[in-house]
């Protein structure tokens, strides 16, 4: 966004100049992040619910986030947070942002036996030409992303809540209560959420029918049968998941685990 574009956005939406807290979900693809975004973004104190596909480098990035959001949406009256989720290593979140007092973080990962097949299945349906249709390539992305999240936590001391990604479906009531308390929201997060403008759209998150239900569908962890569970790339996923989960959970100020 250019300087002139930013000025035009301010002229059209002067509320953009009001200070906001910024809430980030740092995770990876197919980790219930669209569901989390909708649950948070349906709250009257939170603006945003989908992935904006931008990096965060300085305070200018926080203004850019608001400006980009306000090009298509209005800020909620008396709202507190701007939300975004960052799921890819190419969208950097610098140490300056991790320690910025206006920034608040949720970190969440999901076990590879659920994640890797889901990534491959998604790309076979939506982008059959993409390399992620092959489980070994999906697994490579997964390992790189978890390695980056673990390195971030080891490199920079910052406050965050760690969340096992499936906790939102396995124990939704407790998870929502804990999130409400951690974020200091004046009213509770609920298991129902709004279906919004970008819900189900490509590049905005999950396009499955379950997201269109408008509420959490509670479930236990599904059983899985993997054709490739003996493959070296999947064993690597299991190792990376175990080590990353230990690091992310142990360094968190609060944690919601299964």
N, C-alpha and C positions, 0 to 999 in steps of 0.2 A: 504494500500500500504506500503510495507516494505521499509527500507532505500535503500537496494540494487536495488529494482525495481525503486525507484525514481531516483537513479543515472543513471540507464539504460535509463530512459525516458529523462533525461537531455542530455545524450550523443546523443540520436537520435534527440532530438528537443531542441537545446540550446536556442531557443527563449523563452523557458519557464521561463528563468531567468530574462527576461525583466519585469519590473514592469507594472502591469495592475490595473485598477480600477475594482471593483467587484460589479456587479449589481444583486440584489436579488429581486425576486417577492415573497412576503410572502402572501399566500392565502390558499385556500382549493380546494378540487376536484370539478370539474364541474363548474368552475367560469371563463370560457373563457381563462384559463391560457395557454393552448396549442396555441391558436390563438395569444395571446400576445407574447409568446415565439418565435413563427415564425416571427412575425412582427419585433420584436427587433433583433432576430438572423439573419435576412436577411440583416440587415444594415451592411455596410462594417466596421464599427467601433465596432461591437459587435460579440464576439465569444460565441456560445452556444445558444440553443433554447429549450432543453428538460430538464426534471427533472433528476437530477443526484443521488437522493436518498442518500444523505450524510448529516451529520451535520457540523456545523461550530463553532469551539470552540476557536481557536487561529489563529495566523498568519500561523501556520503549515497547518491548514485546507485550507487556501487560496492557498498555494503551492500545496497541495494534489488535489484540484479542478482542477488546471491547468494541473497537471501531468496526472490525470485520463482522462481529456478531450483530451490531446495530445496523449494518447495511440491510439485513433481512428480518430483524426482529426488534421489538421494543423491550427496553429493560422494565422489569416488574417494579411497581411502586414499592418503595421501602425495602427492596431486596438487599441482601448482604453479600452474596457470592456470585462470581463468574466461574462457570465450570468448563473444564475441558479434560479430555482423556488423551494420553500420549502413549501410543502402542508400538512405535517404531524407532529404531536407533537413529535414523536420519533426522528425526525431529528432536533436537538436543534440548535438554533442560540443564542449564549451567549451574555451577555451585552457587553463583550469585543469586540465582532464583531459588535454589533449594533452601537457602538461609535467609531469604527475604521475609520480613515479618508479615507482609501482606499475603504470602503464599502458604497454602495448607495442602497436605498431601495424604492420599490413600495409596498404598502399594498392594497389589494383588496378583497372585499367580495361581495357575491351575495345573493339575497333574498331567503329564504327557499322554497317558493312555486315553484321556478325554480330548485333549487339545489337538494333538497331531492329526488324528483321523478327521476331526472336525474342520481343521484348516484345509486339508486335502479335499474333503467333500465339498466345502464351500467353493473352492476354486474350480473344481470340476464342473459345477453348475453355472457359476457366474463368469469364469475366465478360463475356459478349457485349454487355452494356449499357454497359460502361465506355468512356470516351473513348480509352483506350490501344489499343483495337482499330484506331484510325486511325493509320497510321504517323507522320503529322505531329504528333500529340499525344504518341506514344511518343518521338519525336525531341525534343520540347520538354522532357519529363522528363529525357531523357538529357543534353541540353546544360546544363540547370540543375544537374544533379547534378555533372557534370564541372567546371563553373564553380565550384561550391561547394568541391569538393575542392582545386582549384588555388588558390582564394582562401585556404583554410585553411592551405595550405603556405606561401604568400607572407606571410601575416599572422603566423604563429606558428612559431618555430624549434623543432622537436621531432624526435626520432629515429624513423625508420621504415624498413621495407624496401619498395621498390616492386616490383610484380610485374605483368608483362603477363599478362592473365587467361588467355590460351590456352597459356601456358608449361606449365601443369600437365598438359595433354594432349599437347602437342607434344614436350616434353622432360621427362617426369615424373621420371626418375631424378635428373637434375641438380637439378631444382626441389625435390624432397623432401630431398635432401641439404643444399641451401642453407638451406632452412627449418629443418631440424633443427639445424643449426649456429647459425643466427641466434637461435633461441629457447633454445638451450642445453639441449636435451632430452637425457636420459641414455641414451635408446635411439632408434634411427632411426624416422622416419615411414616408412610403407610404402605401397605402391600399393593395398593392400586396406583396406577399412574396414567397420565394423559397420553393419548396417541397424537403426536404432533406433526408439524409440517414435513420433517425429514424422516419420520418413522418408517423404517422398511426400505428406504431409498438406498441405491448403490452408493458406496463410499461414505455413507453416513453411519454405518454400523450394521447390526444384524437385520437380515431381511426375512427371517423365518416367521412362520405363522404364530409361533408361541409368543413372540414379541407383540403381535397385534392383539393379543388377548386383553391387554390393558391391566393385567395384574400378575403378581408372582404366582406361578404354578408350583407349589411345594413338591419336592421329590427327594428321594434318597439317592445316593450315588449309584449311577447305573452300572450294571455288569458289562464288561467289555471282553471281546475275544479278538486279539490282534494277530493278523497273519504274519506280522513282521516283528513280533516281540523278541525274537532271538537275534534280530539284526543288530549290527554294531551301532548304527546310528540311533536306534531306539534305546539301547543300553546307555549310550551317552546321554540321552535325554533324561533318563531316570537318575543318573548320577548328578547331572546339572540341577535338576529339580530338587533333589534331596539337599544338596549343599546350599543352593540359593535360598530355599525355604528356611533353612536353619539360620542363615545370615539375616534375611529380611525379618524374620520373626523375632530373633534375639535382640536385634538393634532397635526394634520399634518401641515407641512410648506406650502404645496399646496394641492389642492383637485380638483378632477374632479367628479362631481356628476350629477345625473339625476334630 
